[in-house]
């Protein structure tokens, strides 16, 4: 109630009416200032094309912390080669909205497993990924994804701890050999984990749901090695936002590498049209870059 309104209401009141006293924490005391919200860098998911790839998945689906997880293990080393077939390096795969059980994701994880990595992809959509809604009339990805942003943030950390416990001590994986990879929806998880001290390196491709705070939390002492793969002008993470993110990483003295593909589109690293040479090359080059980036930063002990 305003002061003027109070005066009008009190007209004709007795002079003995007590004067209201300022409440504790009133203007006489300094008030806490609201914290500024991080500036968003990414836009809504919007519509994006998808192509279902063909192939035979070699991994298995297992339950870890109660969540279905695609597990791709290193293949035995060919005769004369050493270092493959051992679970000494790991990639935690955080999928886009199509989830890790989508064939495209499985084949990608199998690729890195074929090069010596234990790869684990968590289904934080709990069986209800966007892949199950393709062609569904009236379905809106931006509405569908809202509750999963909350639920995935709640159920993924216990999954990560279970992975560290199960595939850390048991498989002799040191922190310097654990890497994390996120596409679109999974991008924020990668940057959050890079702000800790146990991930050797991270990579994101066509990320969503990022703000300036994700990049400001990257500190050089946390080994924040970031490979960022994007298109020339991704509608979810446009070029102006990408440049701003790079400026912040420079300020933070982060270790990073940005790979930009012209002519590609949002989702190119997981859902390109394999019949188109340019799209196929961008996807394959992206996968190779992840392999090289992690191979450089994640060292076996």
C-alpha positions as CSV (number, residue, x, y, z in Angstrom):
1,X,0.0,0.0,0.0
2,X,1.4,3.4,-0.9
3,X,1.9,6.2,1.7
4,X,-0.8,8.3,0.1
5,X,-3.3,5.4,0.3
6,X,-2.4,4.9,3.9
7,X,-3.1,8.5,4.7
8,X,-6.5,8.4,3.1
9,X,-7.5,5.3,4.9
10,X,-6.5,6.7,8.3
11,X,-8.5,9.9,7.9
12,X,-10.4,10.7,11.1
13,X,-8.5,8.2,13.2
14,X,-7.7,8.9,16.8
15,X,-4.5,10.6,17.7
16,X,-3.7,7.7,20.0
17,X,-3.5,5.3,17.0
18,X,0.1,3.9,17.2
19,X,2.4,4.7,14.3
20,X,3.4,1.6,12.4
21,X,7.0,0.7,13.0
22,X,9.3,-0.2,10.1
23,X,9.6,-4.0,9.7
24,X,12.9,-5.7,10.2
25,X,14.9,-5.4,7.0
26,X,13.1,-2.2,5.9
27,X,14.6,0.7,3.9
28,X,16.7,1.6,6.9
29,X,18.8,-1.6,6.3
30,X,20.5,-2.5,3.1
31,X,18.5,-5.0,1.0
32,X,20.1,-7.9,-0.8
33,X,20.3,-7.2,-4.5
34,X,18.9,-9.8,-6.9
35,X,21.6,-11.6,-8.8
36,X,21.7,-10.9,-12.5
37,X,20.6,-13.8,-14.7
38,X,23.2,-15.2,-17.2
39,X,22.7,-13.9,-20.7
40,X,21.2,-16.6,-22.9
41,X,23.3,-17.5,-26.0
42,X,21.1,-20.2,-27.6
43,X,17.6,-20.1,-29.0
44,X,14.8,-22.6,-29.1
45,X,15.4,-26.0,-30.7
46,X,13.0,-25.5,-33.6
47,X,12.4,-27.9,-36.4
48,X,15.4,-29.8,-37.8
49,X,15.8,-32.5,-40.3
50,X,16.8,-36.0,-39.5
51,X,18.0,-39.0,-41.5
52,X,18.0,-42.5,-40.0
53,X,21.3,-44.2,-40.7
54,X,21.6,-47.9,-41.5
55,X,24.0,-50.3,-39.7
56,X,24.3,-52.9,-37.1
57,X,24.9,-51.7,-33.5
58,X,27.6,-53.6,-31.7
59,X,27.1,-52.4,-28.2
60,X,24.7,-53.4,-25.5
61,X,21.9,-51.7,-23.5
62,X,22.5,-51.9,-19.7
63,X,21.0,-50.4,-16.6
64,X,23.2,-48.0,-14.7
65,X,21.7,-46.1,-11.8
66,X,18.3,-47.3,-13.1
67,X,18.7,-45.7,-16.5
68,X,19.0,-47.5,-19.8
69,X,22.6,-46.9,-21.0
70,X,24.1,-47.8,-24.4
71,X,27.6,-49.3,-23.7
72,X,30.1,-49.7,-26.6
73,X,33.2,-51.4,-25.5
74,X,36.6,-51.3,-27.2
75,X,37.1,-54.1,-29.7
76,X,40.0,-56.5,-29.4
77,X,43.1,-55.1,-30.9
78,X,44.1,-56.5,-34.3
79,X,47.2,-58.7,-34.3
80,X,50.3,-56.6,-33.9
81,X,48.5,-53.6,-32.3
82,X,48.6,-52.7,-28.6
83,X,46.4,-50.5,-26.5
84,X,43.1,-51.3,-28.0
85,X,40.5,-53.6,-26.3
86,X,41.5,-52.1,-22.8
87,X,38.9,-50.0,-21.0
88,X,41.5,-47.3,-20.1
89,X,39.8,-44.3,-21.7
90,X,36.1,-43.4,-21.6
91,X,33.6,-41.1,-23.3
92,X,30.4,-40.2,-21.6
93,X,28.0,-39.6,-24.4
94,X,25.2,-37.1,-23.7
95,X,22.7,-37.3,-26.6
96,X,20.6,-34.8,-28.5
97,X,16.8,-35.1,-28.3
98,X,16.8,-38.3,-30.3
99,X,18.6,-40.1,-27.4
100,X,21.5,-42.6,-27.2
101,X,19.3,-45.5,-28.3
102,X,18.7,-44.0,-31.7
103,X,20.6,-46.0,-34.3
104,X,22.6,-43.0,-35.5
105,X,23.9,-42.4,-31.9
106,X,24.7,-46.1,-31.4
107,X,26.7,-46.2,-34.6
108,X,28.6,-43.1,-33.6
109,X,29.5,-44.6,-30.2
110,X,30.6,-47.8,-31.9
111,X,33.0,-45.8,-34.0
112,X,34.8,-44.4,-31.0
113,X,34.7,-47.7,-29.3
114,X,36.4,-49.2,-32.4
115,X,39.3,-46.7,-31.7
116,X,39.8,-47.8,-28.1
117,X,37.3,-46.0,-26.0
118,X,34.7,-47.3,-23.6
119,X,31.6,-45.2,-24.6
120,X,28.5,-44.9,-22.4
121,X,25.4,-43.1,-23.4
122,X,22.6,-42.4,-20.9
123,X,19.0,-42.3,-21.9
124,X,17.9,-39.3,-19.8
125,X,14.6,-39.2,-21.8
126,X,13.7,-42.5,-20.1
127,X,12.3,-44.1,-23.2
128,X,10.5,-41.1,-24.5
129,X,13.0,-39.4,-26.9
130,X,12.1,-37.3,-29.9
131,X,12.7,-40.4,-32.1
132,X,9.4,-41.8,-30.8
133,X,7.5,-38.7,-31.9
134,X,8.6,-38.4,-35.5
135,X,5.7,-37.7,-37.7
136,X,3.3,-37.3,-34.8
137,X,0.7,-34.7,-35.7
138,X,0.8,-31.6,-33.5
139,X,3.9,-32.6,-31.6
140,X,6.1,-29.6,-30.7
141,X,9.8,-30.3,-29.7
142,X,10.1,-27.0,-27.8
143,X,7.1,-27.9,-25.6
144,X,8.1,-31.6,-25.3
145,X,11.6,-30.8,-24.1
146,X,10.6,-28.5,-21.2
147,X,10.1,-31.2,-18.5
148,X,13.1,-33.1,-19.6
149,X,15.4,-30.2,-18.9
150,X,14.4,-30.5,-15.3
151,X,14.3,-34.3,-15.0
152,X,17.6,-34.9,-16.9
153,X,19.3,-32.4,-14.6
154,X,18.1,-34.4,-11.7
155,X,18.8,-38.0,-12.8
156,X,22.0,-37.5,-14.8
157,X,24.4,-36.7,-11.9
158,X,23.7,-39.9,-10.0
159,X,24.2,-41.8,-13.3
160,X,27.6,-40.1,-13.7
161,X,28.6,-41.0,-10.2
162,X,27.6,-44.6,-10.8
163,X,29.6,-44.7,-14.0
164,X,32.7,-43.3,-12.2
165,X,32.3,-45.9,-9.4
166,X,31.7,-48.8,-11.8
167,X,33.9,-48.0,-14.7
168,X,36.5,-46.0,-12.7
169,X,38.0,-48.2,-10.0
170,X,36.9,-51.4,-11.7
171,X,38.2,-50.6,-15.1
172,X,41.2,-48.5,-13.8
173,X,40.0,-45.3,-15.5
174,X,41.7,-42.3,-14.0
175,X,40.2,-38.8,-14.2
176,X,42.8,-37.9,-16.8
177,X,41.3,-40.5,-19.1
178,X,37.6,-39.6,-18.8
179,X,36.0,-37.4,-21.4
180,X,32.5,-36.1,-22.1
181,X,30.7,-35.4,-25.3
182,X,27.4,-33.6,-25.8
183,X,25.1,-32.9,-28.7
184,X,22.4,-30.2,-28.7
185,X,20.5,-31.0,-25.5
186,X,23.6,-32.6,-24.0
187,X,25.7,-29.5,-24.4
188,X,25.1,-27.8,-21.1
189,X,26.0,-31.0,-19.2
190,X,29.4,-31.0,-20.8
191,X,30.2,-27.4,-19.9
192,X,28.9,-27.9,-16.3
193,X,31.2,-30.9,-15.9
194,X,34.2,-29.1,-17.4
195,X,33.9,-26.7,-14.5
196,X,34.8,-29.5,-12.2
197,X,38.3,-31.0,-11.8
198,X,37.8,-34.6,-12.9
199,X,37.0,-34.5,-16.7
200,X,40.1,-34.5,-18.9
201,X,38.4,-32.9,-21.9
202,X,35.0,-32.2,-23.4
203,X,33.4,-31.6,-26.8
204,X,30.1,-30.2,-27.9
205,X,28.4,-30.0,-31.3
206,X,25.5,-27.8,-32.3
207,X,24.6,-27.1,-28.6
208,X,21.4,-25.8,-27.1
209,X,20.3,-24.2,-23.8
210,X,23.6,-22.4,-23.2
211,X,24.1,-19.0,-21.6
212,X,27.2,-16.9,-20.8
213,X,27.5,-18.5,-17.4
214,X,28.4,-21.9,-18.9
215,X,31.5,-20.4,-20.5
216,X,32.4,-18.1,-17.6
217,X,32.6,-21.1,-15.3
218,X,35.4,-22.5,-17.4
219,X,38.7,-22.0,-15.6
220,X,42.2,-22.9,-16.8
221,X,42.8,-24.7,-13.5
222,X,39.9,-27.1,-14.2
223,X,41.4,-28.4,-17.5
224,X,38.5,-27.0,-19.5
225,X,39.4,-28.4,-22.9
226,X,36.5,-27.6,-25.2
227,X,36.0,-28.7,-28.8
228,X,33.1,-26.8,-30.3
229,X,31.7,-28.0,-33.6
230,X,29.0,-25.9,-35.3
231,X,27.6,-24.8,-38.6
232,X,28.3,-21.5,-40.2
233,X,25.0,-20.2,-38.9
234,X,23.1,-22.6,-36.6
235,X,19.6,-21.3,-35.8
236,X,20.0,-22.7,-32.2
237,X,23.5,-21.2,-31.7
238,X,23.9,-18.4,-34.2
239,X,27.2,-16.9,-35.2
240,X,26.9,-13.8,-33.0
241,X,26.4,-16.0,-30.0
242,X,29.3,-18.3,-31.0
243,X,31.6,-15.3,-31.2
244,X,30.5,-14.1,-27.8
245,X,31.2,-17.5,-26.4
246,X,34.7,-17.4,-27.9
247,X,35.3,-14.0,-26.4
248,X,34.4,-15.3,-23.0
249,X,36.6,-18.3,-23.3
250,X,39.5,-16.0,-24.3
251,X,38.8,-14.0,-21.1
252,X,38.8,-17.1,-19.0
253,X,42.0,-18.4,-20.6
254,X,40.2,-21.6,-21.4
255,X,41.7,-24.2,-23.7
256,X,39.4,-24.6,-26.7
257,X,39.1,-25.3,-30.4
258,X,36.2,-24.3,-32.6
259,X,35.4,-26.2,-35.8
260,X,32.9,-24.5,-38.2
261,X,31.3,-26.3,-41.2
262,X,29.8,-24.2,-43.9
263,X,26.8,-25.5,-45.7
264,X,25.9,-27.8,-42.8
265,X,22.8,-27.5,-40.6
266,X,21.8,-28.0,-37.0
267,X,22.2,-31.7,-36.2
268,X,24.8,-32.3,-38.9
269,X,27.1,-34.3,-36.6
270,X,24.4,-36.9,-35.8
271,X,21.7,-36.7,-38.4
272,X,23.0,-35.8,-41.8
273,X,21.9,-37.2,-45.1
274,X,24.6,-39.8,-45.9
275,X,23.7,-39.7,-49.6
276,X,24.9,-36.1,-49.8
277,X,28.7,-36.0,-50.0
278,X,29.2,-32.7,-48.2
279,X,26.9,-33.6,-45.3
280,X,28.5,-37.0,-44.9
281,X,32.0,-35.5,-44.9
282,X,31.0,-33.0,-42.2
283,X,29.6,-35.7,-40.0
284,X,32.6,-38.0,-40.4
285,X,35.1,-35.2,-40.0
286,X,33.3,-34.2,-36.8
287,X,33.6,-37.7,-35.4
288,X,37.3,-37.8,-36.3
289,X,37.9,-34.4,-34.7
290,X,36.4,-35.7,-31.4
291,X,38.7,-38.7,-31.6
292,X,41.8,-36.6,-32.1
293,X,40.8,-34.0,-29.5
294,X,40.2,-36.6,-26.8
295,X,43.3,-38.5,-27.9
296,X,45.4,-35.4,-27.3
297,X,43.9,-34.4,-23.9
298,X,43.1,-37.8,-22.3
299,X,46.2,-39.6,-21.6
300,X,46.5,-43.2,-20.3
301,X,48.3,-43.5,-17.0
